[in-house]
Amino acid sequence: MSLLRRQFLSLFASTSTLAMRTAQADSPPPAMPHVPWSRQAAIYELNVRQHTADGTLKAAAADLPRLKGMGVDIVWLMPIQPIGVVNRKGTLGSYYSIRDYVAVNPEFGTLADARAFVQAAHAQGMRVILDWVANHTAFDHPWTRDHKDWYKLDAHGEIFPVTFNAGSPNEEHWSDVTALNYDAPALRDAMIAAMQFWLRETDLDGFRCDVASLVPTPFWERARRELDAVKPMFMLAESDAVDLHRSAFDMTYSWDLARLFHEIGQGKAGAAELRAWAAKEPHGFPPSAYRMRFTTNHDFNSWNGTDAELYGDNYLPLAVLTFTLPGMPLIYGGQEARLTKRLEFFEKDAVDWKTRELQPFYTRLLALKHAHPALANGQYGGAMTMLDVGNERLFAFRRALGADSVSVVVNVTASEQALRLGADDRKLPAHGWLVEPA
């Protein structure tokens, strides 16, 4: 979720369990094609408020040539619409408390600035997707006044905060937002029209859809059809529900791997658990499903910890896995500067760009991703095969497609490890990795 997630680990663990039950109960969805430009792509999440000192779309657009130089393919813009004032959290509020779906937050600029940002990205050969919040709005969105029947109402017929675990000791309220009710057909029409507005006005290339599983899948399937009628889309769901891959979304979150990464970072798991995860992959998802691999995003960083806090010295080898395992890798804006602080969510707290210590690291990984057909996404890439390197403390695999193959070995231990790859004996340093194209 893109609001406060204080119980994050338990939340995504339960979400993953639900998706696994869905996968076991239903046959996998049929193969879904994807827009050609997504097939070997990597994605970069850009937090407009925090990306620059100015915190504007114009300032962020000035950084697009650098991102292109790194090799970024898709820029995911966090929500840029006006933020609610009623029940606002902090000084500036949450990006996910939307007060107007078809306008730009003056904090970030104007609709013309949004259009110019997309045009600038396209000129660099990149694509842009916009974070979309379809499950709820701010309390002062005009719909709460003009279309109250589009909302979930309490026993008194009034809108109320989005609530989880009602009546339990773990009851949780998202106090700045109120939930929409998709039983109202007119709401569905209005939401799709708002999404189409952004396609027509800015030439967006797709959407990242917040808490997608809280919105009915048939709505998303209809939305995808009608959006594609305007322009072929790329759609990312903040979910790991298998049924979303049937015809609505190209990519979902791989929270199962994120949870395992956290356990590795805390010293509670290692190569054996990575092999167990790989043995189950794709976890009931169709081979065509893109799964987003990541070490952090806006939620992880703000609410759970920096990369150093979450993964310690294992951060870099785990980042290597996000680029080499089947799936699409995500970079969160600032990781290339070794983001060492938890960015404030409701206040201005810009990334410190004094050093871009890890930019060469990410640039090399992006180049690797692009250079090898075996590392392509979904059905376009090579399958993962485990390698025996003579050391159970190492996680090793190969991905191959035709004549192209890439072998990967990572050491998530705190000591040097010996291995044998092919006819060669090697040494891998503590928290080290080896990526070897054939």
C-alpha positions as CSV (number, residue, x, y, z in Angstrom):
1,M,0.0,0.0,0.0
2,S,1.2,3.5,-0.6
3,L,0.0,4.9,2.7
4,L,1.3,4.1,6.2
5,R,2.2,0.4,6.5
6,R,3.3,-0.1,10.0
7,Q,2.5,-3.8,9.9
8,F,4.2,-4.2,6.6
9,L,5.8,-7.6,7.0
10,S,2.7,-9.3,8.3
11,L,0.6,-7.6,5.6
12,F,2.6,-8.7,2.6
13,A,3.0,-12.2,4.1
14,S,-0.7,-12.6,4.4
15,T,-1.2,-11.1,0.9
16,S,1.2,-13.6,-0.6
17,T,-0.5,-16.5,1.2
18,L,-3.8,-15.4,-0.3
19,A,-2.3,-15.3,-3.8
20,M,-0.9,-18.7,-3.3
21,R,-4.3,-20.1,-2.3
22,T,-5.7,-18.5,-5.5
23,A,-3.0,-20.1,-7.6
24,Q,-3.7,-23.5,-6.1
25,A,-7.4,-23.3,-6.5
26,D,-7.5,-22.0,-10.1
27,S,-5.7,-22.9,-13.2
28,P,-3.2,-20.3,-14.3
29,P,-4.5,-17.6,-16.6
30,P,-3.6,-17.8,-20.3
31,A,-0.4,-16.3,-21.7
32,M,-0.7,-12.5,-22.0
33,P,1.3,-10.5,-24.6
34,H,3.1,-7.4,-23.5
35,V,4.0,-4.2,-25.3
36,P,7.4,-4.8,-27.1
37,W,9.2,-2.0,-25.3
38,S,8.6,-3.7,-21.9
39,R,10.1,-7.1,-22.8
40,Q,13.7,-6.4,-21.6
41,A,13.0,-3.3,-19.6
42,A,13.8,-2.1,-16.1
43,I,11.7,0.4,-14.1
44,Y,12.6,3.4,-12.0
45,E,10.3,4.8,-9.3
46,L,10.5,8.6,-9.2
47,N,9.2,10.4,-6.1
48,V,8.6,13.9,-7.5
49,R,8.5,15.6,-4.1
50,Q,11.8,14.2,-2.9
51,H,13.7,13.7,-6.2
52,T,15.0,17.2,-6.3
53,A,15.4,20.2,-4.1
54,D,12.6,22.0,-6.0
55,G,10.4,18.9,-5.8
56,T,8.7,19.7,-9.2
57,L,8.0,18.0,-12.4
58,K,10.2,20.5,-14.3
59,A,13.2,19.8,-12.0
60,A,12.6,16.0,-12.3
61,A,12.5,16.3,-16.1
62,A,15.9,17.9,-16.1
63,D,17.3,14.6,-14.6
64,L,15.8,12.4,-17.4
65,P,19.0,12.4,-19.5
66,R,21.0,11.0,-16.5
67,L,18.4,8.3,-16.0
68,K,18.6,7.5,-19.7
69,G,22.4,7.3,-19.4
70,M,22.0,4.8,-16.6
71,G,19.8,2.7,-18.9
72,V,16.4,3.3,-17.3
73,D,13.5,2.2,-19.6
74,I,10.3,3.0,-17.6
75,V,9.8,5.9,-15.2
76,W,7.1,5.3,-12.6
77,L,5.8,8.6,-11.3
78,M,4.3,8.5,-7.9
79,P,0.9,10.3,-7.8
80,I,1.1,13.9,-8.9
81,Q,-2.6,14.9,-8.4
82,P,-3.8,17.4,-5.7
83,I,-3.7,16.1,-2.2
84,G,-6.6,16.3,0.2
85,V,-6.7,18.9,3.0
86,V,-9.3,17.4,5.2
87,N,-7.6,14.9,7.6
88,R,-4.3,15.6,5.9
89,K,-1.3,13.8,7.4
90,G,1.7,16.0,8.2
91,T,2.3,19.3,6.5
92,L,2.1,18.2,2.8
93,G,0.0,15.1,3.0
94,S,0.1,11.7,1.4
95,Y,0.4,11.4,-2.4
96,Y,-2.2,8.7,-2.1
97,S,-4.9,11.0,-0.8
98,I,-6.3,12.2,-4.1
99,R,-8.5,15.3,-4.1
100,D,-8.9,15.6,-7.9
101,Y,-8.1,12.8,-10.4
102,V,-7.7,15.1,-13.4
103,A,-5.4,17.8,-12.1
104,V,-1.8,18.3,-11.0
105,N,-0.8,19.1,-7.5
106,P,0.4,22.8,-7.6
107,E,3.3,21.7,-5.4
108,F,4.6,19.7,-8.4
109,G,3.6,22.1,-11.2
110,T,0.9,22.1,-13.9
111,L,-0.7,19.8,-16.4
112,A,1.5,21.3,-19.0
113,D,4.5,20.4,-16.9
114,A,3.3,16.8,-16.7
115,R,2.8,16.7,-20.5
116,A,6.3,18.1,-20.9
117,F,7.8,15.5,-18.6
118,V,6.3,12.7,-20.6
119,Q,7.4,14.3,-23.9
120,A,10.9,14.7,-22.5
121,A,11.0,11.0,-21.4
122,H,9.8,9.9,-24.8
123,A,12.5,12.0,-26.5
124,Q,15.0,10.1,-24.5
125,G,13.5,6.8,-25.5
126,M,11.9,6.1,-22.1
127,R,8.3,5.4,-21.1
128,V,6.3,6.8,-18.3
129,I,3.6,5.2,-16.1
130,L,1.6,7.1,-13.4
131,D,0.7,5.8,-10.0
132,W,-3.1,5.5,-9.9
133,V,-5.2,5.3,-6.7
134,A,-8.5,3.7,-7.6
135,N,-9.5,2.3,-4.2
136,H,-10.1,5.5,-2.2
137,T,-10.0,9.3,-2.4
138,A,-9.4,12.2,0.0
139,F,-12.4,13.2,2.2
140,D,-12.6,16.5,0.3
141,H,-12.7,15.0,-3.2
142,P,-15.8,16.5,-5.0
143,W,-17.3,13.0,-5.4
144,T,-17.8,12.8,-1.6
145,R,-20.2,15.6,-2.0
146,D,-21.7,15.0,-5.4
147,H,-21.7,11.2,-5.6
148,K,-21.9,9.9,-2.0
149,D,-23.4,6.7,-3.3
150,W,-20.0,6.0,-5.0
151,Y,-18.5,5.4,-1.5
152,K,-18.6,2.8,1.2
153,L,-20.9,4.1,4.0
154,D,-21.1,3.3,7.6
155,A,-24.3,2.3,9.6
156,H,-25.2,6.0,9.7
157,G,-24.9,6.5,5.9
158,E,-21.7,8.5,6.2
159,I,-18.3,8.1,4.6
160,F,-15.6,6.9,7.0
161,P,-11.8,6.2,7.0
162,V,-10.5,3.1,5.1
163,T,-10.5,0.5,7.9
164,F,-8.9,-2.9,8.2
165,N,-9.5,-5.6,10.8
166,A,-12.6,-3.8,12.0
167,G,-13.6,-4.8,15.6
168,S,-10.3,-6.6,16.3
169,P,-7.4,-5.5,18.5
170,N,-5.4,-4.8,15.3
171,E,-8.0,-2.5,13.8
172,E,-6.3,0.0,11.5
173,H,-7.5,3.3,10.0
174,W,-6.2,5.2,7.0
175,S,-7.6,8.4,8.5
176,D,-7.0,10.6,5.5
177,V,-8.8,8.5,2.8
178,T,-12.3,7.0,2.4
179,A,-13.1,4.0,0.3
180,L,-14.9,3.9,-3.0
181,N,-17.7,1.4,-3.7
182,Y,-17.4,-0.4,-7.1
183,D,-21.0,-1.6,-6.9
184,A,-21.8,1.8,-8.4
185,P,-21.6,1.4,-12.2
186,A,-21.3,5.2,-12.7
187,L,-18.1,5.1,-10.5
188,R,-16.5,2.6,-12.9
189,D,-17.3,4.8,-15.8
190,A,-15.9,7.9,-14.1
191,M,-12.7,6.2,-13.0
192,I,-11.9,4.9,-16.5
193,A,-12.7,8.3,-18.0
194,A,-10.2,9.9,-15.5
195,M,-7.5,7.4,-16.5
196,Q,-8.2,8.0,-20.2
197,F,-7.9,11.8,-19.5
198,W,-4.2,11.3,-18.7
199,L,-3.6,9.2,-21.8
200,R,-5.1,11.9,-24.0
201,E,-3.6,14.9,-22.2
202,T,-0.1,13.6,-21.6
203,D,0.5,10.5,-23.7
204,L,1.2,8.3,-20.7
205,D,2.3,4.7,-21.4
206,G,0.5,3.0,-18.5
207,F,-0.3,3.0,-14.8
208,R,0.9,1.5,-11.5
209,C,-2.3,0.7,-9.6
210,D,-2.3,1.2,-5.9
211,V,-3.7,-1.7,-3.7
212,A,-5.0,-3.2,-6.9
213,S,-6.5,-6.3,-5.1
214,L,-8.9,-4.0,-3.1
215,V,-10.6,-3.1,-6.4
216,P,-12.7,-5.7,-8.2
217,T,-10.7,-7.6,-10.9
218,P,-13.5,-7.2,-13.5
219,F,-13.2,-3.4,-13.2
220,W,-9.4,-3.7,-14.0
221,E,-10.1,-6.0,-16.9
222,R,-12.6,-3.6,-18.4
223,A,-10.3,-0.6,-17.7
224,R,-7.5,-2.4,-19.5
225,R,-9.6,-3.0,-22.6
226,E,-10.8,0.6,-22.7
227,L,-7.3,2.1,-22.1
228,D,-5.7,-0.1,-24.7
229,A,-8.3,1.2,-27.1
230,V,-6.7,4.6,-26.7
231,K,-3.1,3.4,-26.6
232,P,-1.5,0.0,-25.8
233,M,-0.7,0.0,-22.1
234,F,1.7,-1.3,-19.6
235,M,0.0,-2.0,-16.3
236,L,1.6,-2.7,-12.9
237,A,-0.5,-3.9,-10.0
238,E,0.5,-3.4,-6.3
239,S,-0.6,-6.9,-5.6
240,D,0.4,-10.5,-6.0
241,A,-3.0,-11.9,-6.9
242,V,-2.7,-14.4,-9.8
243,D,-6.0,-13.5,-11.4
244,L,-4.9,-10.0,-12.1
245,H,-2.6,-11.5,-14.8
246,R,-5.6,-12.9,-16.7
247,S,-6.1,-9.8,-18.9
248,A,-5.7,-6.7,-16.7
249,F,-2.1,-6.4,-15.6
250,D,1.4,-7.1,-17.1
251,M,3.2,-7.1,-13.8
252,T,2.6,-7.7,-10.1
253,Y,4.8,-7.3,-7.0
254,S,6.9,-10.3,-5.9
255,W,6.4,-9.8,-2.2
256,D,7.4,-13.4,-1.5
257,L,11.0,-12.7,-2.7
258,A,11.0,-9.3,-0.9
259,R,10.1,-11.1,2.3
260,L,12.9,-13.6,1.8
261,F,15.4,-10.8,1.1
262,H,14.5,-9.3,4.4
263,E,15.0,-12.6,6.2
264,I,18.4,-12.9,4.5
265,G,19.3,-9.3,5.6
266,Q,18.4,-10.2,9.1
267,G,20.6,-13.4,9.1
268,K,17.5,-15.7,9.2
269,A,17.8,-17.2,5.8
270,G,20.4,-17.9,3.1
271,A,21.2,-19.9,0.0
272,A,19.1,-22.9,1.0
273,E,16.0,-20.7,1.3
274,L,16.8,-19.0,-2.0
275,R,16.9,-22.5,-3.6
276,A,13.7,-23.4,-2.0
277,W,12.1,-20.3,-3.3
278,A,13.5,-21.0,-6.8
279,A,12.1,-24.5,-6.7
280,K,8.6,-23.1,-6.4
281,E,8.9,-20.3,-8.9
282,P,6.7,-19.2,-10.7
283,H,4.5,-19.9,-7.7
284,G,1.4,-20.6,-9.7
285,F,1.8,-17.6,-12.0
286,P,1.7,-18.1,-15.8
287,P,5.1,-17.9,-17.5
288,S,4.0,-14.7,-19.2
289,A,3.5,-12.9,-15.9
290,Y,6.1,-10.2,-15.2
291,R,7.0,-10.2,-11.5
292,M,8.6,-7.0,-10.2
293,R,11.8,-7.7,-8.2
294,F,13.0,-5.1,-5.8
295,T,14.9,-4.4,-2.6
296,T,13.1,-1.2,-1.8
297,N,10.4,1.2,-2.9
298,H,8.7,4.2,-1.3
299,D,6.9,2.1,1.3
300,F,9.9,0.0,2.3
301,N,12.2,3.1,2.6
302,S,9.9,5.4,4.5
303,W,8.3,2.9,6.9
304,N,10.6,-0.1,7.2
305,G,14.2,1.1,6.7
306,T,17.0,2.0,4.4
307,D,18.8,-0.7,2.4
308,A,21.5,-0.7,5.0
309,E,18.9,-1.3,7.8
310,L,17.0,-4.0,5.9
311,Y,19.9,-5.9,4.3
312,G,23.2,-4.8,5.8
313,D,26.2,-6.0,3.8
314,N,23.9,-8.3,1.7
315,Y,22.3,-5.3,-0.1
316,L,24.4,-5.5,-3.2
317,P,24.2,-9.2,-3.9
318,L,20.5,-9.1,-3.4
319,A,20.2,-6.1,-5.8
320,V,22.1,-8.3,-8.4
321,L,19.4,-10.9,-8.0
322,T,16.7,-8.4,-8.8
323,F,18.3,-7.9,-12.2
324,T,19.1,-11.5,-13.0
325,L,16.3,-13.6,-11.6
326,P,13.2,-13.9,-13.9
327,G,11.2,-10.7,-13.6
328,M,11.6,-6.9,-14.0
329,P,14.0,-5.1,-11.7
330,L,13.0,-1.9,-9.9
331,I,15.2,1.0,-8.8
332,Y,13.8,3.4,-6.3
333,G,14.9,7.0,-6.9
334,G,17.9,7.7,-4.7
335,Q,19.2,4.1,-4.5
336,E,22.0,5.0,-6.9
337,A,23.0,7.7,-4.3
338,R,23.1,4.9,-1.7
339,L,19.9,6.3,-0.1
340,T,21.0,6.3,3.6
341,K,17.9,7.8,5.2
342,R,14.2,7.1,5.4
343,L,12.6,9.7,3.3
344,E,9.8,11.6,5.1
345,F,6.4,10.7,3.5
346,F,4.3,13.7,4.4
347,E,7.0,16.4,4.4
348,K,9.7,17.7,2.1
349,D,12.8,15.6,2.5
350,A,14.9,15.6,-0.7
351,V,17.3,12.8,-1.7
352,D,20.9,13.8,-1.0
353,W,22.6,13.7,-4.4
354,K,26.0,14.8,-3.3
355,T,27.4,11.4,-4.3
356,R,26.0,8.9,-6.7
357,E,28.2,6.2,-5.3
358,L,26.1,3.3,-6.7
359,Q,25.2,4.8,-10.1
360,P,28.0,2.8,-11.9
361,F,26.8,-0.4,-10.2
362,Y,23.2,0.1,-11.4
363,T,24.4,1.2,-14.8
364,R,26.3,-2.1,-15.2
365,L,23.3,-4.1,-14.1
366,L,21.0,-2.2,-16.5
367,A,23.4,-2.8,-19.4
368,L,23.6,-6.5,-18.5
369,K,19.8,-6.7,-18.5
370,H,19.6,-5.2,-21.9
371,A,22.5,-7.1,-23.5
372,H,21.2,-10.6,-22.8
373,P,18.0,-12.1,-24.3
374,A,18.2,-14.7,-21.5
375,L,17.4,-12.0,-19.0
376,A,14.3,-10.7,-20.7
377,N,11.0,-10.5,-18.8
378,G,8.1,-13.0,-18.7
379,Q,7.8,-15.4,-21.5
380,Y,10.5,-13.6,-23.5
381,G,13.4,-14.6,-21.2
382,G,15.2,-17.8,-20.4
383,A,14.2,-20.2,-17.7
384,M,16.1,-20.5,-14.4
385,T,18.2,-23.6,-13.8
386,M,20.0,-24.3,-10.6
387,L,23.8,-24.8,-10.7
388,D,25.8,-27.1,-8.5
389,V,29.0,-25.2,-7.7
390,G,30.2,-27.5,-5.0
391,N,29.2,-25.3,-2.1
392,E,25.7,-25.3,-0.5
393,R,26.3,-21.9,1.1
394,L,26.2,-20.3,-2.3
395,F,23.1,-19.7,-4.5
396,A,23.9,-20.3,-8.1
397,F,21.7,-20.5,-11.3
398,R,21.8,-20.1,-15.0
399,R,19.3,-18.5,-17.4
400,A,19.6,-19.5,-21.0
401,L,17.8,-18.6,-24.2
402,G,19.1,-20.0,-27.5
403,A,22.8,-19.4,-27.7
404,D,22.7,-16.8,-24.9
405,S,23.2,-17.7,-21.2
406,V,24.1,-16.0,-18.0
407,S,25.4,-17.8,-14.9
408,V,25.0,-16.1,-11.5
409,V,26.5,-17.0,-8.1
410,V,25.8,-14.9,-5.0
411,N,27.4,-15.3,-1.5
412,V,25.1,-14.0,1.2
413,T,27.4,-15.2,4.0
414,A,30.0,-13.1,5.9
415,S,32.9,-15.2,4.8
416,E,34.8,-16.0,1.6
417,Q,33.4,-19.1,-0.1
418,A,35.1,-21.5,-2.6
419,L,33.2,-22.7,-5.7
420,R,33.7,-24.6,-8.9
421,L,32.1,-23.2,-12.0
422,G,32.7,-25.4,-15.1
423,A,36.3,-26.5,-15.0
424,D,37.4,-23.5,-12.9
425,D,37.9,-23.2,-9.1
426,R,37.0,-19.8,-7.8
427,K,36.8,-17.8,-4.6
428,L,33.9,-15.5,-3.9
429,P,34.3,-12.9,-1.2
430,A,31.9,-12.3,1.6
431,H,28.7,-10.7,0.3
432,G,30.1,-11.1,-3.2
433,W,28.6,-12.1,-6.5
434,L,29.7,-13.5,-9.9
435,V,27.8,-12.8,-13.1
436,E,29.2,-14.6,-16.1
437,P,27.7,-14.6,-19.5
438,A,28.5,-17.6,-21.7
